[in-house]
Amino acid sequence: MRPKPIGAPGPKERRKDARIGKRERVRRPVGCFDEGQPCSSEIPECPRRDAREVGVDHERVAPDLRKPCCHCRAQAIPRIGHDLGPRRNNRAIVDGIGFTAETTQGIWKDHPEKTLGTTAEFVAKYPNAARAMTAAIIDAGRWIDASLSNRQKTAQTVADRSYVNTDSDVILARMLGRYDNGIGTKWDEPDYMKFYSDGVVNYPYLSDGMWFMTQHRRWGLLKEEPDYLAVAKKVNRIDIYKQAAAAAKASLPKSDFRTSKLIDGVVWDGKDPKKYAGSFKIKVA
């Protein structure tokens, strides 16, 4: 029996989606905000940050920012999103049921995204496998970035029914930086998706890991101040990454920290995470 692809709906989910699709007279919400799950690598703070920077406290006004896209499509709910990726947002735009309020590059240029994660126990027990998997990710990203043809092949593969089951053009357009926000503006994005970019894309910067912890502290997911740097070092196994990069003959950035200027204009550099986490006007903690 062919295994179910990761993320693919099972029989129960398909039956549920079918039932939703048959409800023609349901009361439809005005819209839905799309957001990654808490602690995911899809920058769970982006739509929150987008909203709060214009004075909207999402915890009070829109506490549920996690309506699944299948629900939106089945009920034709207008989908309001930041750019969580080429499949979901662009699919909603192509279908005429959503638009892009802001791209993630507009919120945080060169932001962190998906992660390759395992338990610490796995890495301790299978260090060679951990290095090999990491090296494979680095090499795959370098291959995708190497040519337009490789990007096209990637889009075709990912679009297959075995994975996300959509039109390859929906994915390829944003992989090439060809943007349409769904409300009349089209442009070629110079900061389009990169998967290697001379080794800087996949590096597990300690400052990135620390930033996520500041937001978890800010929104009450962390009840006490953590040792930001110590935790980031335990989670972002830079030692494993550097060994994998050496095996893949890949370049490395000069520092484990980087400076980022987010949509609110504040610069994050990881130097004082406690102060940064407590500096926001809208917060829970």
Backbone bond lengths (Angstrom), bond angles and torsions (degrees), N, CA, C in turn:
res aa  C-N    CA-C-N  psi(-1)  N-CA   C-N-CA  omega(-1)  CA-C   N-CA-C  phi
1 M - - - 1.466 - - 1.526 109.63 -
2 R 1.310 115.50 134.36 1.462 119.96 -179.26 1.524 109.76 -72.96
3 P 1.351 118.77 127.10 1.463 120.24 -178.54 1.517 111.85 -66.47
4 K 1.326 115.39 148.46 1.453 120.76 178.53 1.523 109.46 -71.55
5 P 1.341 119.72 128.58 1.466 121.78 178.16 1.518 110.62 -58.55
6 I 1.327 115.70 146.69 1.453 119.94 177.27 1.514 109.95 -59.08
7 G 1.331 116.71 129.04 1.460 121.15 178.99 1.509 113.74 90.50
8 A 1.346 117.92 -10.62 1.460 119.96 -179.45 1.515 109.91 -76.48
9 P 1.356 118.48 143.34 1.449 120.52 -178.77 1.522 111.62 -69.88
10 G 1.335 116.28 141.06 1.453 121.42 175.96 1.512 110.22 -87.39
11 P 1.335 117.46 -177.78 1.467 121.23 -177.73 1.524 112.82 -57.28
12 K 1.347 117.21 -41.90 1.464 119.76 -179.22 1.519 111.34 -64.17
13 E 1.371 115.14 -43.10 1.458 118.85 -179.67 1.520 110.92 -65.13
14 R 1.372 117.25 -39.70 1.457 120.20 -179.86 1.527 110.90 -64.91
15 R 1.346 116.10 -39.82 1.465 118.85 178.42 1.515 110.64 -65.31
16 K 1.346 116.06 -38.63 1.454 120.15 179.48 1.516 110.91 -65.06
17 D 1.369 116.46 -43.66 1.463 120.07 179.08 1.520 110.61 -62.44
18 A 1.337 116.26 -37.55 1.458 119.87 179.88 1.520 111.02 -65.41
19 R 1.344 115.68 -38.91 1.474 118.97 178.88 1.525 110.27 -65.51
20 I 1.338 115.62 -41.82 1.465 119.23 179.58 1.524 110.07 -61.03
21 G 1.368 115.39 -42.86 1.455 119.62 -177.73 1.517 113.29 -63.82
22 K 1.327 117.86 -25.08 1.457 121.21 -178.06 1.526 112.92 -84.71
23 R 1.299 117.63 -10.98 1.458 120.60 -179.63 1.523 109.66 -81.47
24 E 1.280 116.21 90.51 1.464 120.06 -173.52 1.520 112.52 -81.32
25 R 1.330 117.40 -19.97 1.453 119.53 -175.39 1.523 111.78 -116.67
26 V 1.314 115.56 31.25 1.454 118.12 177.83 1.512 109.66 -74.12
27 R 1.311 115.75 155.45 1.460 120.84 175.33 1.515 107.71 -78.99
28 R 1.309 117.11 117.94 1.451 121.36 -173.30 1.518 111.76 -97.52
29 P 1.339 115.94 135.24 1.456 118.68 175.27 1.526 110.90 -63.91
30 V 1.311 115.17 162.02 1.460 119.85 178.81 1.518 110.41 -64.01
31 G 1.305 117.49 -38.63 1.462 121.20 -179.64 1.501 109.61 -172.59
32 C 1.306 116.56 176.80 1.458 119.08 176.81 1.518 108.88 -141.11
33 F 1.326 114.21 141.56 1.453 120.34 174.62 1.513 107.51 -91.71
34 D 1.319 116.56 136.35 1.451 120.07 179.08 1.515 108.89 -101.13
35 E 1.333 115.60 132.46 1.458 119.48 -179.71 1.504 109.78 -148.95
36 G 1.347 116.44 147.37 1.447 120.36 174.16 1.517 110.57 -67.13
37 Q 1.306 116.62 161.01 1.454 121.45 179.92 1.522 110.25 -67.75
38 P 1.353 117.55 156.10 1.463 120.09 178.40 1.519 110.93 -55.68
39 C 1.312 116.43 138.31 1.465 123.69 178.52 1.522 112.76 69.83
40 S 1.329 118.61 9.09 1.461 119.34 176.72 1.515 108.95 -79.03
41 S 1.316 116.21 174.65 1.463 120.26 178.73 1.517 111.51 -92.23
42 E 1.318 117.10 9.54 1.460 119.88 -178.23 1.524 111.23 -92.31
43 I 1.315 115.60 29.86 1.454 122.22 177.96 1.522 110.78 52.60
44 P 1.342 118.11 69.31 1.448 120.41 -177.11 1.514 113.69 -59.24
45 E 1.352 117.12 -18.14 1.454 118.57 -178.51 1.516 113.40 -84.98
46 C 1.357 119.54 -10.69 1.458 120.08 -172.71 1.518 113.82 -61.76
47 P 1.342 120.19 -53.55 1.459 117.74 179.27 1.513 111.89 -66.25
48 R 1.330 117.29 -32.20 1.460 120.20 176.52 1.524 110.13 -63.46
49 R 1.347 114.08 -46.48 1.469 118.87 -179.60 1.521 110.27 -64.59
50 D 1.330 117.36 -41.58 1.449 121.50 178.23 1.524 110.82 -56.75
51 A 1.345 115.63 -43.19 1.464 120.22 -178.12 1.520 111.48 -72.56
52 R 1.327 115.89 -44.74 1.468 117.48 -173.11 1.524 112.61 -69.95
53 E 1.347 117.19 -26.21 1.450 118.42 -179.14 1.525 112.49 -72.13
54 V 1.331 117.04 -11.06 1.466 119.65 172.91 1.531 109.74 -110.40
55 G 1.347 115.82 18.90 1.454 120.64 172.02 1.509 115.83 88.39
56 V 1.344 119.00 15.67 1.463 121.40 179.71 1.523 109.09 -100.35
57 D 1.333 116.42 120.40 1.453 121.23 175.34 1.516 107.38 -86.74
58 H 1.332 117.09 101.24 1.467 120.21 -173.07 1.514 112.07 -66.08
59 E 1.350 117.90 -26.57 1.454 119.60 -179.68 1.531 111.03 -66.85
60 R 1.335 116.17 -28.87 1.459 120.12 -178.68 1.521 111.97 -95.40
61 V 1.341 116.78 -41.20 1.459 120.73 -174.41 1.517 112.25 -86.22
62 A 1.328 116.85 -44.23 1.468 120.38 -175.98 1.519 109.90 -138.50
63 P 1.354 116.76 72.53 1.458 119.01 -175.86 1.515 114.14 -65.68
64 D 1.340 118.48 -25.17 1.456 120.63 -179.03 1.517 109.28 -101.86
65 L 1.330 115.89 99.31 1.463 120.90 -179.06 1.518 110.93 -106.97
66 R 1.341 116.85 25.02 1.457 117.54 -170.16 1.523 113.19 -127.61
67 K 1.326 119.68 39.39 1.463 121.50 174.83 1.520 109.42 -68.90
68 P 1.331 118.05 126.73 1.459 118.72 -179.55 1.514 112.11 -68.54
69 C 1.333 115.25 149.53 1.461 119.96 -175.86 1.519 113.26 -64.23
70 C 1.366 118.19 -32.28 1.459 119.78 179.17 1.526 109.17 -61.93
71 H 1.334 116.29 -33.94 1.463 121.30 178.13 1.529 109.80 -67.18
72 C 1.341 115.24 -40.93 1.466 119.01 179.12 1.522 111.10 -63.34
73 R 1.321 115.83 -45.15 1.465 119.23 -176.56 1.520 110.95 -67.21
74 A 1.345 117.14 -41.22 1.453 120.26 -176.88 1.526 111.68 -63.53
75 Q 1.347 115.98 -35.69 1.453 119.47 -177.71 1.528 112.45 -101.85
76 A 1.302 117.15 4.79 1.472 121.94 -179.23 1.523 111.24 54.80
77 I 1.325 115.89 41.58 1.461 120.83 178.52 1.522 108.80 -79.23
78 P 1.313 118.81 132.30 1.464 119.33 175.03 1.526 109.54 -57.99
79 R 1.297 116.93 126.22 1.451 121.27 -175.86 1.516 109.52 -102.86
80 I 1.319 115.30 117.17 1.458 121.17 -177.07 1.516 107.34 -105.40
81 G 1.320 117.10 116.42 1.450 116.46 -174.68 1.494 114.35 -144.77
82 H 1.337 114.67 157.99 1.440 118.10 162.14 1.521 104.45 -85.47
83 D 1.298 117.95 175.51 1.450 121.21 -171.82 1.521 110.55 -81.51
84 L 1.337 117.22 90.28 1.458 120.95 179.09 1.515 112.67 -81.46
85 G 1.312 117.81 -4.96 1.452 118.57 178.71 1.508 111.19 150.64
86 P 1.340 116.15 166.38 1.456 119.86 -173.23 1.517 113.54 -70.58
87 R 1.324 118.39 -24.64 1.456 119.03 -174.68 1.523 111.57 -78.10
88 R 1.328 117.60 -58.10 1.455 120.36 -169.03 1.522 113.24 -73.67
89 N 1.326 115.68 -51.67 1.463 117.39 -176.42 1.523 111.58 -66.61
90 N 1.330 116.87 -46.69 1.454 119.39 -178.34 1.525 111.46 -68.42
91 R 1.329 117.56 -31.30 1.458 120.70 176.48 1.537 109.88 -62.77
92 A 1.323 116.57 -42.75 1.464 120.49 178.87 1.519 111.14 -64.24
93 I 1.335 116.66 -37.44 1.462 121.11 178.94 1.525 110.76 -68.70
94 V 1.329 116.33 -45.51 1.465 120.37 178.38 1.525 111.12 -59.90
95 D 1.335 116.62 -37.20 1.462 120.91 179.80 1.526 113.03 -81.27
96 G 1.338 117.07 -4.32 1.452 120.75 177.97 1.513 114.61 73.09
97 I 1.356 117.12 25.66 1.470 119.23 -178.82 1.529 112.27 -120.84
98 G 1.323 117.65 12.78 1.454 118.64 179.98 1.509 111.51 -163.84
99 F 1.315 115.35 175.70 1.461 120.75 177.87 1.513 109.02 -151.91
100 T 1.308 116.15 162.65 1.454 122.62 177.25 1.515 109.72 -96.11
101 A 1.324 116.04 116.54 1.460 120.25 177.17 1.529 110.53 -75.88
102 E 1.326 116.07 -37.09 1.461 121.28 179.80 1.514 108.61 -161.73
103 T 1.304 117.23 145.52 1.460 120.12 174.63 1.524 108.54 -83.90
104 T 1.312 116.43 155.49 1.457 119.18 179.12 1.526 111.45 -64.64
105 Q 1.334 117.18 -28.21 1.458 119.50 175.74 1.524 110.79 -65.37
106 G 1.326 116.56 -29.73 1.453 119.84 176.44 1.509 112.79 -74.39
107 I 1.323 116.22 -22.01 1.464 121.33 179.13 1.527 110.79 -89.79
108 W 1.327 115.28 -43.87 1.469 120.26 179.46 1.521 106.99 -149.26
109 K 1.327 116.66 102.11 1.463 120.89 -178.27 1.529 110.24 -63.76
110 D 1.329 115.18 132.29 1.461 122.68 179.43 1.530 111.97 57.90
111 H 1.317 114.80 41.52 1.462 122.04 -177.70 1.527 112.42 -69.22
112 P 1.337 116.85 160.00 1.468 119.89 172.41 1.517 109.67 -71.66
113 E 1.319 115.74 156.18 1.475 119.38 -178.07 1.519 110.07 -138.15
114 K 1.348 116.94 -123.84 1.458 120.77 -174.88 1.536 111.25 -63.43
115 T 1.331 114.93 156.20 1.454 119.45 -179.70 1.523 110.96 -127.19
116 L 1.309 115.89 151.92 1.454 122.79 168.32 1.518 105.60 -103.73
117 G 1.316 116.90 111.00 1.458 119.61 -174.45 1.516 112.91 -127.80
118 T 1.319 115.81 144.61 1.460 122.13 173.26 1.529 107.20 -138.33
119 T 1.319 116.31 176.02 1.458 119.56 172.91 1.518 109.27 -78.51
120 A 1.335 115.61 157.19 1.463 120.04 175.87 1.529 110.25 -62.56
121 E 1.323 115.82 -32.76 1.460 120.81 178.93 1.527 111.22 -61.94
122 F 1.338 115.97 -41.00 1.464 119.97 179.36 1.527 110.79 -62.30
123 V 1.328 116.40 -46.05 1.469 120.45 -178.68 1.517 110.85 -63.04
124 A 1.341 116.33 -39.44 1.467 119.75 179.93 1.519 111.28 -67.66
125 K 1.321 117.17 -36.51 1.457 121.78 -176.52 1.525 112.21 -82.76
126 Y 1.363 115.39 -34.56 1.467 119.71 -176.26 1.538 110.38 -129.17
127 P 1.315 118.29 63.73 1.472 120.01 -177.35 1.526 113.71 -61.47
128 N 1.331 116.54 -35.74 1.467 119.25 179.63 1.519 111.26 -66.31
129 A 1.336 116.40 -39.71 1.467 120.35 177.76 1.518 110.37 -65.76
130 A 1.332 117.57 -39.63 1.462 121.31 179.01 1.522 110.60 -62.19
131 R 1.315 116.51 -43.70 1.467 120.38 178.18 1.527 110.88 -66.10
132 A 1.322 116.23 -42.33 1.468 120.20 -177.98 1.525 111.66 -64.50
133 M 1.338 117.08 -42.16 1.468 120.07 178.19 1.521 110.95 -62.79
134 T 1.328 115.35 -42.86 1.465 119.60 -179.76 1.527 110.71 -65.15
135 A 1.313 116.36 -42.83 1.469 120.32 178.44 1.525 110.74 -62.61
136 A 1.327 116.61 -36.85 1.469 120.29 179.24 1.522 111.10 -65.06
137 I 1.329 116.91 -39.95 1.467 121.08 177.69 1.524 110.29 -63.73
138 I 1.325 116.30 -44.59 1.463 120.40 178.86 1.524 110.62 -60.32
139 D 1.326 115.56 -46.98 1.470 120.43 -177.39 1.530 111.15 -65.99
140 A 1.337 116.62 -38.83 1.467 120.03 179.18 1.525 110.79 -64.83
141 G 1.338 116.69 -42.30 1.456 119.91 178.08 1.514 112.42 -62.78
142 R 1.317 116.02 -39.81 1.465 120.54 178.04 1.533 110.57 -63.99
143 W 1.345 116.16 -39.31 1.464 120.80 179.24 1.534 110.79 -65.32
144 I 1.320 117.72 -42.28 1.468 120.69 -179.97 1.518 110.41 -61.84
145 D 1.320 117.24 -43.67 1.461 121.52 -177.48 1.530 113.13 -72.20
146 A 1.330 117.13 -14.08 1.461 120.21 -171.08 1.524 114.20 -68.97
147 S 1.347 118.44 -27.77 1.464 118.98 -176.81 1.524 111.37 -161.33
148 L 1.321 115.03 160.08 1.468 121.12 175.08 1.520 110.38 -62.42
149 S 1.315 116.69 -39.25 1.457 121.04 179.43 1.525 111.32 -59.70
150 N 1.331 116.21 -40.54 1.462 119.93 179.75 1.524 111.46 -67.00
151 R 1.312 116.73 -35.91 1.469 119.64 176.70 1.534 110.18 -66.37
152 Q 1.302 116.32 -40.39 1.459 119.98 178.42 1.524 111.08 -63.20
153 K 1.325 116.38 -43.15 1.464 120.30 178.91 1.530 110.47 -64.56
154 T 1.312 116.42 -38.02 1.470 120.04 178.26 1.514 111.08 -63.36
155 A 1.325 116.43 -45.59 1.465 120.87 179.46 1.521 110.99 -60.83
156 Q 1.313 116.99 -41.74 1.464 120.95 179.48 1.529 111.19 -64.34
157 T 1.320 115.82 -40.72 1.465 119.97 -179.92 1.527 111.36 -66.73
158 V 1.324 116.19 -48.19 1.462 120.57 -177.48 1.521 111.34 -66.26
159 A 1.335 117.12 -32.54 1.466 121.01 -178.04 1.518 113.07 -74.85
160 D 1.322 116.97 -12.62 1.465 120.41 -176.67 1.524 111.37 -58.59
161 R 1.315 115.31 154.68 1.462 121.41 -178.65 1.533 112.19 -58.17
162 S 1.315 116.53 -26.91 1.463 120.34 179.84 1.522 112.56 -68.97
163 Y 1.340 116.80 -17.15 1.455 120.19 -177.08 1.534 109.99 -117.09
164 V 1.333 118.79 -96.96 1.466 118.93 -175.42 1.522 113.34 -98.21
165 N 1.336 117.96 -10.97 1.461 121.86 172.10 1.527 112.97 57.22
166 T 1.312 116.15 64.61 1.462 120.52 177.48 1.532 108.13 -147.52
167 D 1.324 116.82 -179.97 1.461 121.02 177.92 1.529 109.63 -74.31
168 S 1.321 116.31 136.25 1.466 119.27 -178.48 1.522 112.03 -62.14
169 D 1.331 117.48 -30.99 1.462 120.58 179.56 1.522 111.94 -62.80
170 V 1.322 116.62 -31.48 1.466 120.96 179.41 1.524 110.18 -62.48
171 I 1.316 115.76 -38.77 1.462 120.93 -179.85 1.521 111.19 -81.68
172 L 1.324 116.76 -43.33 1.464 120.76 -174.53 1.525 112.29 -63.59
173 A 1.319 117.34 -37.94 1.468 120.24 -176.74 1.523 111.36 -53.53
174 R 1.323 116.78 -49.15 1.461 118.55 -178.04 1.522 112.62 -79.67
175 M 1.311 117.03 -23.68 1.465 118.37 172.93 1.522 110.93 -65.78
176 L 1.336 115.95 -26.06 1.467 120.78 178.75 1.530 112.48 -95.10
177 G 1.318 116.35 -0.94 1.459 120.25 179.55 1.517 114.32 81.52
178 R 1.327 117.12 19.52 1.465 121.01 178.62 1.528 108.49 -94.75
179 Y 1.314 115.36 102.83 1.457 120.82 -170.64 1.525 112.92 -106.46
180 D 1.311 114.04 143.76 1.460 123.57 172.82 1.521 105.12 -138.31
181 N 1.345 116.95 118.15 1.466 117.89 -175.38 1.526 113.48 -83.82
182 G 1.333 117.03 -0.52 1.454 120.03 176.13 1.511 115.00 85.07
183 I 1.322 117.30 -3.32 1.470 120.54 179.71 1.528 110.61 -130.70
184 G 1.331 115.30 32.91 1.457 119.23 170.28 1.511 117.93 105.64
185 T 1.338 117.76 -3.02 1.458 119.46 -178.73 1.526 110.49 -114.91
186 K 1.329 115.85 128.38 1.458 122.06 176.20 1.523 108.37 -125.86
187 W 1.315 116.18 143.12 1.454 118.64 179.99 1.528 110.38 -159.45
188 D 1.330 114.78 162.83 1.461 121.98 173.08 1.519 107.37 -97.69
189 E 1.319 116.24 115.83 1.461 122.10 -175.70 1.527 111.05 -85.14
190 P 1.350 117.57 116.56 1.474 119.08 179.82 1.532 112.33 -65.78
191 D 1.351 116.38 -29.12 1.461 120.64 179.81 1.528 110.06 -95.77
192 Y 1.328 115.75 55.71 1.462 119.87 -179.67 1.529 109.79 -75.14
193 M 1.325 114.74 174.07 1.462 120.06 -175.06 1.516 112.88 -58.68
194 K 1.323 114.61 129.30 1.461 120.96 173.67 1.532 107.95 -117.23
195 F 1.320 115.63 146.60 1.452 120.08 -178.26 1.534 112.37 -119.02
196 Y 1.322 116.19 -6.35 1.468 120.65 178.46 1.521 111.41 -145.19
197 S 1.335 116.75 -60.72 1.464 122.87 175.85 1.521 112.30 48.92
198 D 1.318 114.94 58.65 1.462 122.23 177.53 1.531 112.45 58.33
199 G 1.334 116.34 32.99 1.463 120.69 171.90 1.512 116.71 89.97
200 V 1.334 118.48 -3.09 1.471 119.08 -175.97 1.529 113.01 -88.18
201 V 1.329 117.86 -16.78 1.462 120.26 -172.81 1.524 112.46 -70.76
202 N 1.317 117.72 -50.49 1.457 121.12 -170.88 1.521 114.75 -88.91
203 Y 1.301 117.21 -0.81 1.467 119.31 -176.01 1.530 110.90 -66.25
204 P 1.345 118.08 131.74 1.477 120.99 -178.67 1.526 112.18 -82.78
205 Y 1.316 115.90 73.42 1.469 120.81 -177.36 1.534 110.88 -55.39
206 L 1.317 116.06 134.18 1.463 119.97 177.47 1.525 110.89 -63.77
207 S 1.321 116.61 -34.62 1.467 119.88 -179.58 1.521 111.71 -65.21
208 D 1.334 117.77 -32.00 1.463 120.12 177.35 1.524 110.76 -67.18
209 G 1.329 115.93 -46.35 1.459 119.40 178.56 1.515 111.90 -61.37
210 M 1.316 116.75 -38.52 1.464 121.03 179.14 1.524 111.14 -67.15
211 W 1.335 117.61 -35.67 1.471 120.09 179.43 1.516 110.92 -61.96
212 F 1.316 117.19 -44.24 1.464 119.48 178.82 1.520 111.33 -60.12
213 M 1.321 116.68 -38.54 1.464 119.36 178.09 1.519 111.92 -65.84
214 T 1.345 116.93 -34.72 1.472 118.15 177.37 1.526 110.86 -63.02
215 Q 1.338 116.55 -35.37 1.460 119.64 179.64 1.528 111.44 -75.40
216 H 1.322 116.72 -36.09 1.461 119.52 175.45 1.521 110.54 -64.88
217 R 1.309 116.92 -36.66 1.464 121.26 175.08 1.524 110.12 -67.53
218 R 1.296 116.26 -43.95 1.471 121.86 -178.77 1.521 112.41 -59.52
219 W 1.334 116.47 -41.18 1.469 119.94 -175.89 1.520 112.98 -95.94
220 G 1.333 117.31 12.06 1.452 120.05 172.64 1.504 115.66 85.09
221 L 1.339 118.77 4.99 1.455 120.60 176.76 1.523 110.94 -72.92
222 L 1.312 116.88 -27.39 1.462 122.87 169.70 1.518 107.75 -108.76
223 K 1.323 117.43 120.93 1.466 121.32 -174.79 1.525 112.22 -80.92
224 E 1.317 117.02 -22.62 1.456 121.23 179.55 1.530 109.33 -131.39
225 E 1.332 114.82 160.25 1.457 119.41 178.64 1.523 109.62 -67.40
226 P 1.331 118.01 123.68 1.466 119.86 176.56 1.518 110.94 -84.14
227 D 1.303 115.93 170.25 1.460 120.52 168.41 1.530 104.76 -84.06
228 Y 1.323 115.63 91.01 1.461 121.41 -169.84 1.525 113.02 -53.35
229 L 1.302 116.41 -50.02 1.459 119.82 -175.28 1.526 111.21 -67.90
230 A 1.325 117.12 -42.40 1.458 120.75 -178.27 1.528 111.12 -62.89
231 V 1.330 116.44 -42.77 1.464 120.30 179.83 1.528 110.26 -66.72
232 A 1.336 116.20 -42.74 1.470 120.03 -179.94 1.529 110.81 -60.44
233 K 1.321 117.27 -38.06 1.458 120.91 179.47 1.535 111.12 -67.94
234 K 1.338 116.29 -34.13 1.464 119.62 179.53 1.525 111.63 -72.54
235 V 1.335 116.18 -35.06 1.470 120.63 -176.32 1.521 111.26 -86.35
236 N 1.319 117.18 -50.36 1.469 121.77 -179.55 1.520 109.08 -83.99
237 R 1.310 116.17 88.43 1.464 120.60 -173.55 1.519 110.53 -73.79
238 I 1.312 115.19 81.02 1.460 121.06 -178.60 1.526 111.67 -62.88
239 D 1.332 116.42 -31.11 1.463 118.90 178.67 1.529 111.19 -62.71
240 I 1.332 116.16 -43.73 1.463 120.51 177.86 1.525 110.11 -64.38
241 Y 1.340 115.28 -43.06 1.466 118.93 -178.09 1.533 111.31 -62.31
242 K 1.314 117.52 -44.21 1.458 120.47 -178.02 1.523 111.20 -65.04
243 Q 1.317 116.69 -37.47 1.463 119.87 176.41 1.533 110.59 -64.77
244 A 1.328 115.62 -41.21 1.470 120.27 178.85 1.519 110.83 -66.41
245 A 1.332 116.59 -40.43 1.463 120.74 179.57 1.524 110.89 -64.02
246 A 1.319 116.05 -37.70 1.461 119.92 177.77 1.533 110.28 -64.65
247 A 1.334 116.23 -41.19 1.465 120.17 178.77 1.521 111.50 -64.92
248 A 1.343 116.00 -35.26 1.466 120.83 -179.30 1.519 112.43 -88.11
249 K 1.333 116.37 -0.51 1.470 122.33 -177.29 1.523 110.72 54.79
250 A 1.324 114.13 47.37 1.469 121.47 -178.10 1.521 110.88 -104.86
251 S 1.318 115.63 151.18 1.468 121.12 179.34 1.530 110.37 -73.79
252 L 1.323 115.49 157.80 1.461 122.12 177.62 1.518 109.60 -126.23
253 P 1.349 116.74 146.25 1.469 118.38 175.00 1.527 110.17 -68.85
254 K 1.321 116.68 166.20 1.455 120.99 -175.15 1.523 113.52 -78.27
255 S 1.341 117.24 -22.18 1.462 120.18 -175.11 1.527 111.07 -136.56
256 D 1.343 115.63 155.07 1.460 121.35 175.29 1.525 111.41 -81.82
257 F 1.329 116.44 -5.16 1.465 122.44 179.03 1.521 109.29 -120.45
258 R 1.321 115.54 151.39 1.462 119.69 173.96 1.523 108.85 -141.33
259 T 1.309 115.26 158.50 1.458 121.62 -178.75 1.522 109.03 -103.16
260 S 1.325 115.95 134.23 1.467 121.05 -178.59 1.525 109.57 -133.01
261 K 1.333 115.50 140.90 1.452 121.31 174.56 1.520 107.67 -111.55
262 L 1.328 116.56 114.28 1.449 121.45 -175.63 1.521 111.19 -89.38
263 I 1.334 116.03 -179.03 1.458 121.80 -171.91 1.525 113.09 -61.45
264 D 1.343 117.65 -25.38 1.465 120.09 -179.90 1.521 112.43 -81.73
265 G 1.338 117.34 -0.95 1.456 120.94 178.36 1.515 114.36 86.45
266 V 1.329 116.63 -5.28 1.467 120.86 -179.47 1.526 109.26 -84.07
267 V 1.311 116.06 136.39 1.459 121.49 -179.86 1.522 109.72 -89.93
268 W 1.322 116.63 129.90 1.458 122.53 176.46 1.524 108.82 -109.75
269 D 1.329 115.86 125.39 1.461 119.62 179.82 1.528 112.52 -131.34
270 G 1.332 117.17 0.11 1.455 120.77 177.51 1.508 115.29 81.16
271 K 1.333 118.64 3.94 1.462 120.75 -175.10 1.520 113.69 -75.73
272 D 1.344 118.12 -33.57 1.462 121.07 -178.72 1.527 109.04 -139.84
273 P 1.324 117.57 73.81 1.466 120.71 -174.80 1.524 113.60 -64.04
274 K 1.320 117.45 -35.05 1.462 119.74 179.53 1.526 110.88 -63.01
275 K 1.305 117.12 -45.53 1.462 121.62 178.71 1.517 110.56 -64.36
276 Y 1.323 116.13 -41.70 1.468 121.10 -179.65 1.522 110.58 -63.12
277 A 1.327 117.56 -44.85 1.466 121.18 -178.25 1.519 111.56 -63.08
278 G 1.324 116.55 -32.07 1.468 120.30 -177.73 1.516 113.97 -91.82
279 S 1.327 117.84 2.08 1.465 121.01 -172.64 1.519 114.31 -88.36
280 F 1.331 118.60 -8.77 1.443 120.82 -174.43 1.525 112.12 -82.57
281 K 1.333 115.84 140.98 1.464 120.08 179.25 1.521 111.18 -69.93
282 I 1.338 116.39 -37.84 1.461 120.80 179.23 1.517 108.01 -102.55
283 K 1.339 116.51 119.00 1.463 121.01 -178.39 1.524 108.83 -163.00
284 V 1.321 114.02 167.63 1.459 120.56 177.44 1.526 109.69 -104.52
285 A 1.311 115.79 -48.44 1.474 120.24 -178.25 1.511 111.77 -71.13
